[in-house]
Amino acid sequence: MQKSELDSSAKRLSEMVSVLRKREIVRGLTPEKLRLILEDLGPTYVKLGQIMSMRPDVLPQEYCDELVHLQTGAKPLPFEEIRRIIEAEYDSPLDQIFREIGEKALGSASIAQVHRAVLKDGTVVAVKVQRPNISGTMARDILLLRRAAAILKLVSKEESVIDFDQLLDEFQAIARQEMDFLIEAQNIEEFCRLNADEPHIDGPRVHRALTTSRVLVMDFVEGIPFDDEEALQAAGYDMNQLGRRLGEHYVRQLVEDGFFHADPHPGNMRVRGDKIVWLDFGMMGRLSYRDRAAVKKAIMALAQHDAYEMKAAVLALGLPKARINHIRLYEDVEALIERYGDMNFSDVGMGELTRQILTTLKNNRIAIGPGLSMFARGVITIEGVLRRHCPGLSFADVFARGFSLEFEKNIDWGAELARIKQDGYHLVKKTMQLPEQISDILRMTMSGQTKVNLDLTGSEEPLKRLDGMINKLVFGILGAALLLASSVISTTQMTPKILEIPLLGVLGYMAALVLCGKLLWDIFKNR
């Protein structure tokens, strides 16, 4: 078994090398070339590229923009293969399960393909069938990626904000979610439950009795794709009205439910009657209450031009990977406020603002979790959809309106007034204690009992440079001392000798050479 696994891994490595050679990786890497390489490497790397497209803290923005266009389509499997998979899952002949099933695939992606079918009771359904061996292929590829990440850690001693283990954990969790159709079925049911009171939003009904981890059966959704503007307008729909409903609902998913569609491209939406029906719930994101509070704080701080609150929100959005330089972070946040603070909120691009916040996090070595990376991708994608198909609509306006309504709906004025009274009482009490406290401080100072702890924020870099200068000075002194001592020893008749030079002198010269070489290299590297 182990030998077969080794052979399989070796074969996969050979395939990967062939792809890299075909794309001439030695001539350099461009965003388009990276996308083509990932597509050639197969479904695992396509999915990894989709995850990386959500992470501007991992890749430069131009690469993220290119990876958004990764093609997930794949050549459909022969219907006989689909028949074999379905019958194996149900342990029954196909004609005992469905009255009929279309042999032509409605859609084919790297993980699964979809066929139209009719149940015995006449219900029209969509049957999503997972490709064979996809789970094993992805597991093998992820193992190879983890080994490559471990090698990179050994080779590179530089501490990076990019946590490859965390990135692969995130990728593995998303891939596991997409490959287990029982999880997708749960996602659909949770989505439908959360939106049961939405008059213009819907999702497909899952047929639980026929759903397994590899086959998903749900109601077939008849409708017009959201990006088919001609058909929608011919049917009498107003694109701006549809766009406003879509935007308002997506904001609700983000700020109220904390459970949102992480891949909201037009192919995953259908317009049926007066409802927008969402499809493909394999990739869903979740925002914790803490993350949603941080996002709200960031938006409020931007609207109020409050750099201090924005800085606090930025810190709450991520996990520092190194000691924070608060002066630099504050300057970056002020620059962000200055860039967007004077703009009308309707002119603010929410996708671009999200990118700028993530860039600020990246520049200050603050990593983000999977929920926020999916949030960023969702906002960028949905804003692109609305800009392309509903040009008269501002997603920033929709976002601000949804945010304001959610804030007003959740506020408890009775509790707020009680809190204000309590805060006022504590403020008056502390104010009355101030003279006594100042008197104690003065008395302790005059008696020499006062101690002051001073922490100079931003002093780490000058101290680090000073430490480096002292190290170079020590290297220089040691090298000179060794050189002089070796020269003195070389004038003696000390044995043993090498080429008539005492061995101890030779060793001293070599040590001096190494120290001087190290010193010159450090000077050249940091010139």
C-alpha positions as CSV (number, residue, x, y, z in Angstrom):
1,M,0.0,0.0,0.0
2,Q,2.8,2.4,0.9
3,K,4.6,1.6,-2.3
4,S,1.5,2.3,-4.4
5,E,1.1,5.7,-2.5
6,L,4.8,6.5,-3.2
7,D,4.3,5.6,-6.9
8,S,1.1,7.7,-7.1
9,S,2.9,10.7,-5.4
10,A,5.9,10.3,-7.8
11,K,3.6,10.2,-10.8
12,R,1.8,13.3,-9.6
13,L,5.1,15.2,-9.1
14,S,6.1,14.2,-12.6
15,E,2.8,15.7,-13.9
16,M,3.4,18.9,-12.0
17,V,6.9,19.3,-13.3
18,S,5.6,18.8,-16.9
19,V,3.0,21.5,-16.4
20,L,5.7,23.9,-15.0
21,R,8.0,23.1,-17.9
22,K,5.2,23.6,-20.4
23,R,4.3,27.0,-19.0
24,E,8.1,28.0,-19.0
25,I,8.1,28.8,-15.3
26,V,11.9,29.5,-15.5
27,R,11.2,32.6,-17.6
28,G,9.3,34.2,-14.7
29,L,5.8,34.3,-13.4
30,T,3.0,36.6,-14.3
31,P,-0.6,36.7,-13.0
32,E,-2.0,35.1,-16.2
33,K,0.7,32.4,-16.2
34,L,0.0,31.5,-12.6
35,R,-3.7,31.2,-13.5
36,L,-2.9,28.9,-16.4
37,I,-0.6,26.8,-14.4
38,L,-3.2,26.2,-11.7
39,E,-5.9,25.3,-14.3
40,D,-3.4,22.8,-15.9
41,L,-2.6,21.2,-12.5
42,G,-6.2,20.3,-11.9
43,P,-9.1,20.7,-9.4
44,T,-7.0,20.9,-6.2
45,Y,-5.0,23.8,-7.5
46,V,-8.0,25.5,-9.1
47,K,-9.6,25.5,-5.7
48,L,-6.4,26.6,-4.0
49,G,-6.2,29.5,-6.5
50,Q,-9.8,30.5,-5.7
51,I,-8.9,30.6,-2.0
52,M,-5.8,32.6,-2.7
53,S,-7.8,35.1,-4.8
54,M,-9.6,36.0,-1.5
55,R,-6.3,36.6,0.2
56,P,-4.5,39.9,-0.8
57,D,-2.4,39.3,2.4
58,V,-0.9,36.3,0.6
59,L,-0.6,37.5,-3.0
60,P,-0.2,40.9,-4.6
61,Q,-3.6,42.4,-5.7
62,E,-2.9,41.9,-9.5
63,Y,-2.5,38.2,-8.9
64,C,-5.7,38.0,-6.8
65,D,-7.6,39.9,-9.5
66,E,-6.4,37.4,-12.1
67,L,-7.1,34.3,-10.0
68,V,-10.8,35.4,-9.7
69,H,-11.1,34.3,-13.4
70,L,-10.0,30.7,-12.8
71,Q,-12.1,28.4,-14.9
72,T,-13.7,25.6,-12.9
73,G,-15.4,24.0,-15.9
74,A,-14.3,20.5,-16.9
75,K,-15.1,18.0,-19.6
76,P,-18.3,16.1,-18.7
77,L,-18.0,12.5,-17.7
78,P,-19.7,9.9,-19.9
79,F,-23.2,9.2,-18.8
80,E,-22.4,5.5,-18.2
81,E,-19.9,6.7,-15.5
82,I,-22.6,8.9,-13.9
83,R,-25.0,5.9,-14.0
84,R,-22.4,3.7,-12.2
85,I,-21.8,6.3,-9.5
86,I,-25.5,6.9,-8.8
87,E,-26.4,3.2,-8.7
88,A,-23.4,2.5,-6.4
89,E,-24.6,5.2,-4.0
90,Y,-28.2,4.0,-3.9
91,D,-27.4,0.3,-4.4
92,S,-30.3,0.2,-6.9
93,P,-30.8,0.4,-10.7
94,L,-31.2,4.0,-12.0
95,D,-34.8,3.4,-13.3
96,Q,-36.0,2.4,-9.8
97,I,-35.0,5.9,-8.5
98,F,-35.9,8.3,-11.3
99,R,-38.6,8.2,-13.8
100,E,-36.1,9.7,-16.3
101,I,-32.8,11.5,-16.2
102,G,-31.1,13.5,-18.9
103,E,-27.9,12.1,-20.2
104,K,-26.5,15.5,-21.2
105,A,-24.9,17.4,-18.3
106,L,-26.4,20.8,-17.5
107,G,-23.1,21.9,-16.0
108,S,-19.7,20.3,-15.4
109,A,-17.1,21.5,-12.9
110,S,-13.9,20.1,-11.5
111,I,-15.6,18.4,-8.5
112,A,-19.1,17.5,-9.8
113,Q,-21.6,17.7,-12.7
114,V,-25.3,18.3,-12.7
115,H,-28.1,16.5,-14.6
116,R,-31.8,17.2,-14.9
117,A,-34.1,14.3,-13.7
118,V,-37.7,13.5,-12.9
119,L,-38.7,11.6,-9.7
120,K,-41.3,8.8,-9.6
121,D,-43.9,11.3,-8.3
122,G,-43.2,13.7,-11.3
123,T,-41.1,16.2,-9.4
124,V,-38.4,17.8,-11.6
125,V,-35.0,17.8,-9.8
126,A,-31.4,18.6,-10.3
127,V,-29.0,15.8,-9.5
128,K,-25.4,16.8,-8.6
129,V,-23.0,13.9,-8.9
130,Q,-19.4,14.0,-7.6
131,R,-16.6,12.9,-9.9
132,P,-14.9,9.6,-9.0
133,N,-11.6,9.7,-7.0
134,I,-11.7,13.4,-6.6
135,S,-11.4,13.2,-2.8
136,G,-8.2,11.0,-3.0
137,T,-6.6,13.3,-5.6
138,M,-7.2,16.3,-3.5
139,A,-5.9,14.6,-0.3
140,R,-2.7,13.6,-2.1
141,D,-2.2,17.1,-3.6
142,I,-2.7,18.7,-0.2
143,L,-0.2,16.3,1.4
144,L,2.4,17.3,-1.3
145,L,1.6,21.0,-0.7
146,R,2.1,20.6,3.1
147,R,5.5,19.0,2.4
148,A,6.5,21.8,0.1
149,A,5.4,24.3,2.8
150,A,7.6,22.5,5.4
151,I,10.6,22.7,3.0
152,L,10.0,26.4,2.4
153,K,10.0,27.0,6.2
154,L,13.4,25.2,6.5
155,V,14.9,27.1,3.5
156,S,13.6,30.5,4.4
157,K,14.5,32.0,7.8
158,E,12.5,35.1,7.2
159,E,9.4,35.4,9.4
160,S,6.4,36.0,7.1
161,V,2.8,37.1,7.8
162,I,1.8,34.3,5.4
163,D,1.0,31.3,7.5
164,F,1.0,28.5,4.9
165,D,-0.2,25.9,7.3
166,Q,-3.2,28.1,8.1
167,L,-3.8,28.7,4.4
168,L,-3.8,25.0,3.7
169,D,-6.0,24.3,6.7
170,E,-8.5,26.9,5.3
171,F,-8.2,25.3,1.8
172,Q,-8.7,21.8,3.2
173,A,-11.8,22.9,5.2
174,I,-13.4,24.5,2.2
175,A,-12.5,21.6,-0.1
176,R,-14.0,19.1,2.5
177,Q,-17.1,21.3,2.7
178,E,-17.5,21.3,-1.1
179,M,-16.9,17.5,-1.5
180,D,-19.4,16.4,1.1
181,F,-22.8,17.0,-0.3
182,L,-24.4,16.4,3.1
183,I,-22.7,19.6,4.3
184,E,-24.0,21.5,1.2
185,A,-27.5,20.1,1.9
186,Q,-27.2,21.5,5.5
187,N,-26.1,24.9,4.1
188,I,-29.1,25.0,1.8
189,E,-31.5,24.2,4.6
190,E,-29.9,26.8,6.9
191,F,-30.0,29.4,4.2
192,C,-33.7,28.8,3.5
193,R,-34.5,28.8,7.2
194,L,-32.7,32.2,7.8
195,N,-34.5,33.7,4.7
196,A,-38.0,32.2,5.2
197,D,-39.4,35.7,5.9
198,E,-37.7,37.3,2.8
199,P,-40.4,37.8,0.2
200,H,-38.0,38.1,-2.7
201,I,-35.3,35.5,-1.9
202,D,-35.4,31.8,-2.2
203,G,-33.3,28.6,-2.4
204,P,-33.9,25.1,-3.8
205,R,-35.5,22.4,-1.6
206,V,-33.3,19.5,-0.8
207,H,-34.6,15.9,-1.2
208,R,-33.0,14.5,1.9
209,A,-34.0,10.9,1.3
210,L,-32.0,10.8,-2.0
211,T,-29.0,12.9,-0.9
212,T,-25.7,11.3,0.1
213,S,-22.2,12.5,0.5
214,R,-21.6,12.1,-3.2
215,V,-25.0,12.7,-4.8
216,L,-27.2,15.8,-4.0
217,V,-30.8,15.9,-5.2
218,M,-32.7,19.2,-5.0
219,D,-35.6,20.9,-6.8
220,F,-34.7,22.0,-10.3
221,V,-34.8,25.8,-10.5
222,E,-36.4,27.2,-13.6
223,G,-35.4,30.8,-14.1
224,I,-33.4,33.4,-15.9
225,P,-29.7,33.8,-15.0
226,F,-29.0,37.1,-13.4
227,D,-26.4,38.1,-16.0
228,D,-28.9,37.5,-18.9
229,E,-30.0,41.2,-19.1
230,E,-31.7,40.9,-22.4
231,A,-34.0,38.1,-21.3
232,L,-34.7,39.8,-17.9
233,Q,-35.6,43.1,-19.6
234,A,-37.7,41.3,-22.2
235,A,-39.6,39.6,-19.3
236,G,-40.3,43.1,-17.8
237,Y,-37.7,43.1,-15.0
238,D,-36.1,46.4,-13.9
239,M,-32.3,45.6,-13.4
240,N,-31.8,48.3,-10.8
241,Q,-34.7,47.0,-8.7
242,L,-33.3,43.5,-9.0
243,G,-29.8,44.8,-8.1
244,R,-31.1,46.6,-5.1
245,R,-32.9,43.5,-3.8
246,L,-29.8,41.4,-4.4
247,G,-27.5,44.0,-2.7
248,E,-29.8,44.5,0.3
249,H,-30.1,40.8,0.8
250,Y,-26.4,40.2,0.6
251,V,-25.7,42.9,3.2
252,R,-28.3,41.2,5.4
253,Q,-26.3,37.9,5.0
254,L,-23.1,39.7,6.1
255,V,-24.1,42.0,8.9
256,E,-27.2,40.3,10.4
257,D,-27.0,36.5,9.7
258,G,-23.2,36.2,9.7
259,F,-23.8,33.3,7.2
260,F,-23.3,34.3,3.6
261,H,-22.7,32.9,0.1
262,A,-19.0,33.1,-0.5
263,D,-19.2,32.8,-4.3
264,P,-21.9,35.2,-5.4
265,H,-21.3,35.3,-9.1
266,P,-24.2,35.7,-11.5
267,G,-24.1,32.0,-12.5
268,N,-25.2,31.1,-9.0
269,M,-28.4,33.2,-9.2
270,R,-31.7,32.8,-11.0
271,V,-34.7,35.1,-11.3
272,R,-37.9,33.2,-11.0
273,G,-41.2,35.2,-10.7
274,D,-40.6,37.9,-8.2
275,K,-37.8,36.0,-6.4
276,I,-34.0,35.8,-6.7
277,V,-33.1,32.1,-6.2
278,W,-29.6,31.3,-5.0
279,L,-27.7,28.2,-6.2
280,D,-24.5,26.3,-5.3
281,F,-24.1,26.4,-1.6
282,G,-20.8,24.5,-1.5
283,M,-18.8,27.5,-0.4
284,M,-20.4,29.4,2.4
285,G,-18.7,31.8,4.8
286,R,-19.4,32.6,8.4
287,L,-18.6,35.8,10.4
288,S,-18.5,35.6,14.1
289,Y,-20.2,38.3,16.2
290,R,-16.8,39.7,17.0
291,D,-15.8,40.0,13.3
292,R,-19.2,41.6,12.4
293,A,-18.7,44.1,15.3
294,A,-15.2,45.0,14.0
295,V,-16.6,45.5,10.4
296,K,-19.3,47.8,11.8
297,K,-16.8,49.7,13.8
298,A,-14.6,50.2,10.8
299,I,-17.5,51.5,8.6
300,M,-18.6,53.9,11.4
301,A,-15.1,55.1,12.0
302,L,-14.7,55.9,8.3
303,A,-18.0,57.8,8.2
304,Q,-17.0,59.8,11.3
305,H,-13.4,60.3,10.2
306,D,-12.2,58.7,13.4
307,A,-8.7,57.4,12.9
308,Y,-8.4,56.1,16.5
309,E,-11.6,53.9,16.2
310,M,-10.5,52.8,12.7
311,K,-7.2,51.7,14.2
312,A,-8.9,49.7,16.9
313,A,-11.2,48.1,14.3
314,V,-8.2,47.1,12.1
315,L,-6.5,45.5,15.1
316,A,-9.8,43.6,16.0
317,L,-10.1,42.3,12.4
318,G,-6.8,40.3,12.4
319,L,-4.2,38.5,14.4
320,P,-0.8,40.2,14.7
321,K,2.1,38.0,13.4
322,A,4.8,40.3,14.8
323,R,5.1,43.2,17.3
324,I,2.9,46.0,16.1
325,N,4.5,49.3,15.1
326,H,1.6,51.5,16.4
327,I,3.0,54.7,14.9
328,R,3.2,53.2,11.4
329,L,-0.3,51.6,11.8
330,Y,-1.8,54.9,12.9
331,E,-0.2,56.6,9.9
332,D,-1.6,54.0,7.5
333,V,-5.0,54.3,9.0
334,E,-4.9,58.1,8.8
335,A,-3.9,57.8,5.1
336,L,-7.0,55.5,4.6
337,I,-9.2,58.0,6.3
338,E,-7.9,60.9,4.3
339,R,-8.4,58.9,1.0
340,Y,-12.0,58.1,1.7
341,G,-13.1,60.5,4.5
342,D,-14.0,63.4,2.2
343,M,-15.9,61.3,-0.3
344,N,-19.6,61.0,-0.5
345,F,-20.3,57.5,0.8
346,S,-22.2,56.6,-2.4
347,D,-18.9,57.2,-4.4
348,V,-16.9,54.8,-2.2
349,G,-16.1,51.5,-3.9
350,M,-16.8,48.9,-1.2
351,G,-14.6,46.4,-3.0
352,E,-11.7,48.8,-3.2
353,L,-12.2,49.9,0.4
354,T,-12.1,46.3,1.5
355,R,-8.9,45.8,-0.5
356,Q,-7.3,48.9,1.1
357,I,-8.2,47.7,4.6
358,L,-6.7,44.2,3.8
359,T,-3.6,45.9,2.4
360,T,-3.2,47.9,5.6
361,L,-3.4,44.7,7.6
362,K,-0.8,43.0,5.4
363,N,1.6,46.0,5.5
364,N,1.5,45.9,9.3
365,R,1.9,42.1,9.5
366,I,-1.6,41.4,10.7
367,A,-3.1,38.1,9.3
368,I,-6.8,37.5,8.7
369,G,-9.0,34.4,9.2
370,P,-11.0,32.5,6.7
371,G,-14.3,34.3,7.5
372,L,-12.9,37.7,6.7
373,S,-11.1,36.5,3.6
374,M,-14.5,35.1,2.3
375,F,-16.2,38.4,3.4
376,A,-13.7,40.3,1.2
377,R,-14.2,38.1,-1.8
378,G,-18.0,38.2,-1.4
379,V,-18.1,42.1,-1.2
380,I,-15.7,42.5,-4.2
381,T,-17.7,40.0,-6.3
382,I,-21.2,41.3,-5.5
383,E,-20.1,44.9,-6.1
384,G,-18.7,43.8,-9.5
385,V,-22.0,42.1,-10.4
386,L,-24.0,45.2,-9.5
387,R,-21.6,47.6,-11.3
388,R,-21.7,45.5,-14.5
389,H,-25.5,44.7,-14.6
390,C,-27.0,47.6,-12.6
391,P,-24.9,50.6,-13.4
392,G,-27.4,53.0,-11.8
393,L,-27.0,51.4,-8.4
394,S,-24.3,52.2,-5.7
395,F,-23.5,49.1,-3.6
396,A,-22.0,51.5,-1.0
397,D,-25.4,53.2,-0.6
398,V,-27.1,49.8,-0.3
399,F,-24.4,48.7,2.2
400,A,-24.8,51.9,4.3
401,R,-28.6,51.7,4.3
402,G,-28.6,48.0,5.3
403,F,-26.0,48.7,8.0
404,S,-28.1,51.6,9.4
405,L,-31.3,49.6,9.4
406,E,-29.6,46.7,11.2
407,F,-28.1,49.1,13.8
408,E,-31.5,50.8,14.5
409,K,-33.3,47.5,14.7
410,N,-30.9,46.0,17.2
411,I,-30.6,49.0,19.5
412,D,-32.3,48.9,22.9
413,W,-33.0,52.4,23.9
414,G,-34.0,51.5,27.4
415,A,-30.8,49.6,28.0
416,E,-28.8,52.5,26.3
417,L,-30.4,55.1,28.7
418,A,-29.7,52.9,31.7
419,R,-26.1,52.5,30.6
420,I,-25.7,56.3,30.1
421,K,-27.1,56.9,33.7
422,Q,-24.6,54.4,35.1
423,D,-21.7,55.8,33.2
424,G,-22.6,59.3,34.4
425,Y,-22.8,58.2,38.0
426,H,-19.3,56.6,37.8
427,L,-17.9,59.7,36.0
428,V,-19.1,62.0,38.8
429,K,-17.8,59.7,41.5
430,K,-14.3,59.5,39.9
431,T,-14.2,63.2,39.4
432,M,-14.9,63.8,43.1
433,Q,-11.9,61.5,43.9
434,L,-9.5,63.4,41.6
435,P,-8.2,66.0,44.2
436,E,-7.4,63.3,46.7
437,Q,-5.6,61.2,44.1
438,I,-3.5,64.2,42.9
439,S,-2.6,65.0,46.5
440,D,-1.4,61.4,47.0
441,I,0.7,61.5,43.8
442,L,2.4,64.8,44.9
443,R,3.1,63.5,48.4
444,M,4.7,60.3,46.9
445,T,6.8,62.3,44.4
446,M,8.2,64.6,47.1
447,S,9.1,61.6,49.2
448,G,10.8,59.8,46.3
449,Q,8.4,56.9,46.1
450,T,7.0,57.7,42.6
451,K,8.2,55.4,39.7
452,V,7.6,56.1,36.0
453,N,7.7,53.3,33.4
454,L,8.4,54.8,30.0
455,D,7.7,52.9,26.8
456,L,8.8,54.7,23.7
457,T,6.5,53.4,20.9
458,G,8.4,53.0,17.7
459,S,11.8,52.9,19.3
460,E,12.3,49.2,18.3
461,E,13.7,50.0,14.8
462,P,16.5,52.5,16.0
463,L,17.4,50.1,18.8
464,K,17.6,47.2,16.3
465,R,19.9,49.3,14.1
466,L,22.1,50.3,17.0
467,D,22.4,46.6,18.0
468,G,23.4,45.7,14.5
469,M,26.1,48.5,14.4
470,I,27.5,47.2,17.8
471,N,27.6,43.6,16.4
472,K,29.6,44.8,13.3
473,L,32.0,46.7,15.6
474,V,32.6,43.6,17.7
475,F,33.2,41.5,14.5
476,G,35.7,44.1,13.3
477,I,37.6,44.2,16.6
478,L,37.7,40.4,16.9
479,G,38.9,40.1,13.2
480,A,41.7,42.6,13.8
481,A,42.8,41.0,17.0
482,L,42.9,37.6,15.4
483,L,44.9,39.0,12.5
484,L,47.5,40.7,14.8
485,A,47.8,37.7,17.1
486,S,48.2,35.3,14.1
487,S,50.9,37.5,12.6
488,V,52.8,37.5,15.9
489,I,52.5,33.7,16.2
490,S,53.8,33.3,12.7
491,T,57.2,34.9,13.7
492,T,57.8,32.2,16.2
493,Q,59.0,28.6,15.8
494,M,55.9,27.1,17.3
495,T,55.0,23.6,16.1
496,P,53.3,21.9,14.4
497,K,53.7,23.9,11.2
498,I,52.0,24.0,7.8
499,L,54.1,25.4,4.9
500,E,56.6,26.7,7.5
501,I,53.8,28.6,9.3
502,P,52.7,27.6,12.8
503,L,49.3,25.7,12.7
504,L,47.8,28.0,15.4
505,G,48.7,31.0,13.2
506,V,47.0,29.5,10.2
507,L,43.9,28.8,12.2
508,G,43.9,32.4,13.4
509,Y,44.2,33.7,9.9
510,M,41.3,31.5,8.7
511,A,39.1,32.6,11.7
512,A,40.0,36.3,10.9
513,L,39.1,35.7,7.2
514,V,35.7,34.3,8.1
515,L,34.9,37.1,10.5
516,C,36.0,39.8,8.0
517,G,34.0,38.1,5.2
518,K,30.9,38.0,7.4
519,L,31.4,41.7,8.2
520,L,31.9,42.7,4.6
521,W,28.8,40.7,3.5
522,D,26.6,42.4,6.2
523,I,27.9,45.8,5.0
524,F,27.2,45.0,1.4
525,K,23.7,43.5,2.1
526,N,22.6,46.5,4.1
527,R,24.2,49.2,2.0
